[in-house]
Structures are given as structure tokens and as C-alpha cells.
Amino acid sequence: MALTGVEIFKLLPKTNCKKCGHPTCLAFAMKLAQRQASLDSCPDVSEDARRILGEASAPPVRPISLGVGDKAVKMGEETVLFRHDKKFVNPCAFALEIKDTLSEADITKKIEDVVNSEIDRVGQKLKIDAIALTNESGDAGKLETAAKLISSKAPQVPVIICTTNLQAAEAAVKPFDDRRPLIYGANADNAEAMANVAKTFKATLGVSAKGLDELSTLTEKIKSFDVEDMVIDSSARRAKEILEDNTLIRRAAIRKNFKPLGYPVITFAQREDSLHEALIATIGVAKYSSIIILSSIEKWKNLALFTLRQNLYTDPQVPMQVEQKIYKIGEATPEAPLLITTNFSLTYFIVSGEIENSKVPCRLAVMDCEGLSVLTAWAAGKFTASKIAQFIKESGIENEVKHRDLVIPGYVAILSGSVEEKLEGWKVTVGPREANGLPAFLRARAT
């Protein structure tokens, strides 16, 4: 069971040295108990205490990496049931299923679909994260051939090898032996053999069983074979079952600190009907799946799933924001208009998008308002005349433009006079209240 803050405090040095970044050892102990700090922050803790506390302070859902390098997928490490309690940590990964019964051309096409799936949404790069290679044929040779093709065509994409066939698993994992693959296929019948393959190739092991009782027993058995990194599957396939099992797994891990179920969850959402598949996948996104396997990745489906995932896995206490700077939109000349707004991501992308629609090259000054929208930032005293003037002066924009005309959002028209007072020599123009009015506004100014 998890230790309390006082129990943790008894094992700390009690020097109040502040090296951990907290004012006292007790404060640090309380953060450890809440799993909001790392034991590594204390340089003076004894080895005995580190051994005891390491397990107690570990996240209830084991952190695991799938793949290596920039495209590696981090899973687990979750500490809450609901994102408003704190936040969800590692976004679920989407994987496209590729069956080894497909032709080389069809496999290549699916690989290309994965590689080219990336989209840009409010400044974040969103994509299909992995490939799930399925041993549909039951033949080790076919699985190995498909694995080699995937390895050569998509060397950086994380891979899941789905087979219960020991020989097929050994053959298919070899092309990925330095890329931390996931071998999904361990069950009650082959647990020890599959565990040995996972250890040999330093792979994560996917474990499946019928129901949560059998699953928890099986993970404990595999752990006894010195395999720590696992993802788990309760064999739930229907929507109701996925919702129930995923919720019970998360509750057991978070609230009871039940280690046999404290692993990332893999969900198989494949359906013949693509809309049905998308709906099943949304349950996995919303309710605790770490990996979701899809049979197809049409663009409309990707956009819907990416957007849902992005919204759920942002920190609810930290607004999404972009960097403060002057952005050039189009081939902006020294005569191009200069507009200003806040650094709330949605505001920036809506405003910049409407400027692009106008076909009028502009400069857009994006001011750091801690990720707040225009009206909210103004009401909070973060988008004021003095701060706008200071930002414009310090930005160096006066050396880049030949005019002295600043366009402010229509919602803060009240600031126009005071901004002109603070920015000597500048004229302030009030722009539209809504971003969709910018194209007509800018075209009219350009004529």
C-alpha cells in the first residue's frame, strides 16, 4: 500500500536542506505521498530509504516507452482518475493494424498512410503513433517478411507485434531488436516463453486474459519471470465491456494502488464499419486506454480522434499558448499592416487563419498574456495599454516597419486612446470585434 506523508517523512534525512526544491523535508514528503514529486530530487536519502520509497512514490500506472528516439511513445505514469484532479500525463497512442496476409504493395501503402498522417492543430503535431503488425496468417515466415518490410520502410515508427506464436514472435521481433517494440501475445499458456522473448529483445510484453481476475494473476506470474514492462488487455471488445474494464483497472491502480493492474491498457477497436470503429476508439481515448488499435485511418477519423485526444490530454490548469513574438503572415513588407492579439493558441490560429484568408500580407504581434483570450486578458489586467506599449517598444518592430499604425482587436476598442498616449508617435486603429471580419477589413485598407 502507498505510504502516507508522515511515514515517508520518517525515512527522509530531516535536514530541511531545501536541495529538493521544497522548504522542508515534511513538505517534500507530502508531495511524494501525492506523487507530485520525484525521490530523485533528494540527493541525501539513504539507499535503504530509496529502496522503500522508490516503490511507494512510483506512479500507480507504470511508465513505459514504445519505440526510441523522437517518435517514441510514452505510456502510463498516470496518477488521477479525472483530469480536473490534476491532469492526464501521457496521451494514448493510435496504431494502425497491418495484417501479414496483405500484399507487399498493400503493406507499403498502409505504412505510407501512417508516415503521412501528421497534421498541425493549434501548434501541435498530431499523428498516428505506431504500427500493429498482426500475424493473421499464423505463419512465422509471413510475419517475419512483413516485419522486415515495415522496418525498412518506417525505421522510426514504433511497432507492436501481435502474435501468440512463439516462433513467429521471435522471427518478427528481430528487425526491431534495438527499437523497443511491443510483443502482444502473452497469455496463460505461453507466459514464460513469451516473457523470455521479451527479455531477450528488451521488448515490452502485451498480456491478455479473460477478465480482470485472470489478468492480475497473469501479470504477477510474468513479473516473477523478471519482466517489468507490460501492457494489459482484459479481452474486452464491446463498448460496454471496454468502458467497464478500463474504469475498474484504473480505479484499482489509482485508488487501491493494486500493482497487478498498474499497467497501461491496450484496446482493440477494429470494426468493419469505420464510423463504428471511431466511436469505439473514442471510448478508449476518454476512458484510460494507452494504446488503441485501428483497422483504418481515414483523414476524417484521424481529425476527430486527434482533436478529442488533444483536448483531454492538455493540462486543464494551463491554457494552450504560443510563443510571444512578431509573426510574419505572407510576404510582409515594411509597409504591411501590424496587428496585435494575445497568445492564447486558439485566438492566434483563428486570427492568423483569417489574415491568411484575406491574402493581405501582415505582421501579427502576439503578446504573452499567459494563454488568455483577448477579453479575458483585458479583464485580468494582462492586456493593458501600458503592457501593449511596452511589448511593442521592446519587440524592435519599429526598426522593421515604415509606418506607425497598430491595429488592436475591436473588443478592446476602449484601449485605443491610452495606447496612443503610451506609444508616442503611433496611431492606433480599432479592428473588427470578430476575427472573421478581418479579411474584409484588411482588403479595404489595402485599396
Secondary structure, DSSP 8 states (H G I E B T S, - for coil): ----HHHHHHHS------TTSSSSHHHHHHHHHTT-S-GGG-TT--HHHHHHHHHHHS-SS--EEESSGGG-EEE-----SSTTTS---S--EEEEEEETTS-HHHHHHHHHHHHT--EEETTEEE---EEEEE-TT--HHHHHHHHHHHHHH-TTS-EEEE-S-HHHHHHHHGGGTTS--EEEEE-TTTHHHHHHHHHHTT-EEEEE-SSHHHHHHHHHHHHTTT---EEEE----SHHHHHHHHHHHHHHHHHS--GGG-S-EEEE---SSHHHHHHHHHHHHHTTEEEEEES---HHHHHHHHHHHHHHTS-TTS--B---EEEEESS--TTS-EEEEE-BHHHHHHHHHHHHHHT--EEEEEE-STT--HHHHHHTTSS-HHHHHHHHHHHTGGGT-S--EEEE-GGGGGGHHHHHHHSTT-EEEE--SSGGGHHHHHHHHH-
